[in-house]
Amino acid sequence: MESSFATLAAAALAGYLLGSLSGTRVVARWTGTSDLSTTVVVVDGTGTSVESHGVSPSSMQAREGARAGLLAAGIDIVKALLPTLAAALLFPDSGEAAVVATFVLVGHAYPLYHHFVGGFGISPLLGSLVVLDWRALIFAIVLFGLIGLIVGNAYIGIESWPLGLLPWFAWQGSEWLLAYAVVANVIYWWRSRREALAALRSFRRDRRPWRQRVADFKKYPDPEAPGST
């Protein structure tokens, strides 16, 4: 099919409406879980905790365990993967796939059906990247995993990988995909700014040996602070 302004607008609308579907809320109905909007999370091995505001697979995991969290994440991955794949097949070498993927992220973070209170974007980011460029996903995860190991910080190694999409897509020269990566990072870092700032402050104060800090990788992320409700 031929790409046009109308098809790009339709891709944006479809992406946003599909992105507004919340895998976490679907699983919450099955488990009977309520009040997912605030979760206390531990950001590193020092026990530094912070309130996280959002409805995401990680908040489901903190309350109902890994199985429920993975199910919620799986739904969010699929809701991004399928429309992105459809757009890529219908409009090869055009911008529709990147536009769909971008607006799925917007809908996931600010869902129309749920008073614009959503997640952080990692699950739909994973789903769309499988279609858009799986190499970018591997590059970003490996890059920040290595950086995290070098500096001895699990938050950087595990949570900061979306930043790696920016140099990858800049190098690939795709304006559509670079714009997608920029929007994804803006959404992710704005939604997770509390955790990021808490992790940064803790890292600056952490005087433990490198070996001890790297050992955090074995237990991070701890989804909920000890004693929190």
N, C-alpha and C positions, 0 to 999 in steps of 0.2 A: 504494500500500500504506500501511497505517496504521503510524505509528511507535510503538514501545513499548520498554520496557527490554530485552526480548529482541532486538529488531532492532538496537538500539544496541550491545549486547554482541556480537552477531554481526558487526556492522560493525567493531568494534574488533579482534576476533580475526582476521577476514579481512584487515584492513589490516596487522596486525602480521606475519602469515604471508607475505603478498605482499611487504611491505617488506623482509623478511629475505632475499629473493632479491637477490643481488649482481650487478649488471651488470658491475662491474669484474672479478669473479672469473670470470664467463662469458667475457669477452674474454681474460682471462689464460690460460685453458685453450687458447684458439685461438692465442694468440701464444706460448705456452710461457713466460710470465713467472712468476717466483717471488718470494717475499718482498716483498710490496707494503706491509707494515705500517708501515715507516718511510721517509719521504722528506724530504730536505733541500730546503727551499724558500727562495727569496728573497722577502722581504716588501715591498721597495721599491727605488727606484733607487740607494740608497746601497750596496747589496750586502749589507745585513743579512740573515742567514740563520738559520733555526731548523729543528729537527727536527719534522716533522709526523707524528703517529702515527694512522694510519687507512688503510682500504682504500677508495679513492674514485676517480672518474674522473680527478681531478687527479694522483693518484699513478701511474695508468696512463699518462697523458699524459707525465709526467716520464720514464718509461722507454721507452715505445714510440712517442711522438709524438702529434700532434694527432688523427690519424685514429682511432687506438685509443681515445684519451680521449673523443672525441666519440661513438664507438660505445657505450662504457660508459655515458656520460651519457644517450644516447638510450634505452637499455634501462631505466635508472632513472627517466627521465621517464615512459615508457610504463607502468611498473609502478605509478606513482601516478595517472596520468591516467585509465586505464581503470576501475579500481575506484571512483575518485571520481566519474567520469561515470555509472557504473552506479548508484551510490547516489543521486546527484542525480536521476536519471530515475525511480528506483523510489520515492524518498521526497522529493518536492519540498517545499520550505518546512519541512523537518525537519532534525534534526541529524546524520543518518547520514553524509552526504557529508563534513562536517567531521570526524566521528569517524574515518571511514576514512582520510582524508588525514592526520590527526594520527598514527594508529598505523602508517601506512606510514612516516612519518618516524622513529618510534620503532624500528621493525624495521630500517630502513635504517642507523641509527646503532648499534643493538645487536641484530644479527641472530641469531636463534635457531639457525640452521644453521651459524654460523661463530664459535662461542665468544664471541658478543656483541662482536665487533670489526668495526666497519663504517665508514661514511663520515660526512660532515658534514651532509648534508641538502639541499644546494642543488638537485641534480637532481630529486629527488622533490618538492621545494617548487615548482619551476617547473611540473612536470606537474600537480600538484593545483590550483595557482592558475589555470591556464588554464580549469579548470572552475568553481572556487569564485567567482572574481572576477578576470578578466584585468585590470581597471582597477587593482586593487591592485598588481599586478605592475609595470605601467607607472609608476604613481605612485611606488612605492618606489624603482625603479631611477633614474628621472629626479631625484627628490628628492636621493638621496645622490650621484648623479653631479654635480649642481650644488654640493652641499656640498663634495664632494671637490675640485672645480675652484676653489671660492672659497678654501679653506684650503690648496690645493696639495698634496693627499695622495691618491695613487692607491688606497691600501688602503681609505680611507674611501669613495672614489668608486665602487669596483668591488666590494668585498667586504662592505660594511656595509649593503647595501640591505635585508636582512630586517627591520631596525629600523623601516623605513618602513611595514611592515604594521601595526604597533601603532596609530599615529594614524589610519590609514585605516579599519581595522575598528572602532575606537572611535567614529569619526565616523559610520560606517554603522549602528552600533547593534545589530549582530548578536553576541549573547553567544557563540554557537557558534564563529563565525569569529574573534572576538577571542581566545577560549581557544586556538584552533588557532594563531593568530599568537604567542601567549605561549609555548606549548610549542615551536613551531618555533624561536623565538629562544633559548630556554633550551638546547635541544639544540645548535643551531648554535654559539652562543658558548661553551658548555662544551667541545664537541668541538674547537673551533678556538682555544681560549684561549691556546695557546702562540704561535701566529701573531699573534693580536691584541695580546698583551702586548709581543711583540718589535716589532711595527709601531708601537705607542704609544711605546715607549722610543726608537725610532729617530726618530720624528717630533719628539719633544721635543728631540733633539740635532741635528736637521737644520737647518743654517744656510744652505743653498743658496738662491739667488733663487727667487722664485715661478715664473718662466718655466721654470727648469730642473726644478723639482719637478713642474710640470704636464706637462712633456715625458715624465715616467715613464708617463703614460697610454698612450703609443704602444707601450710594450714590456712593460707589466705585465698579468697576472702572469707573471713568469719562473718556470716550474714547477720548475726545479731549480737549485741553487747551482752556480756554476762549479767544476769539479774534484771535485764530489761523485760518489758511486757509487750 
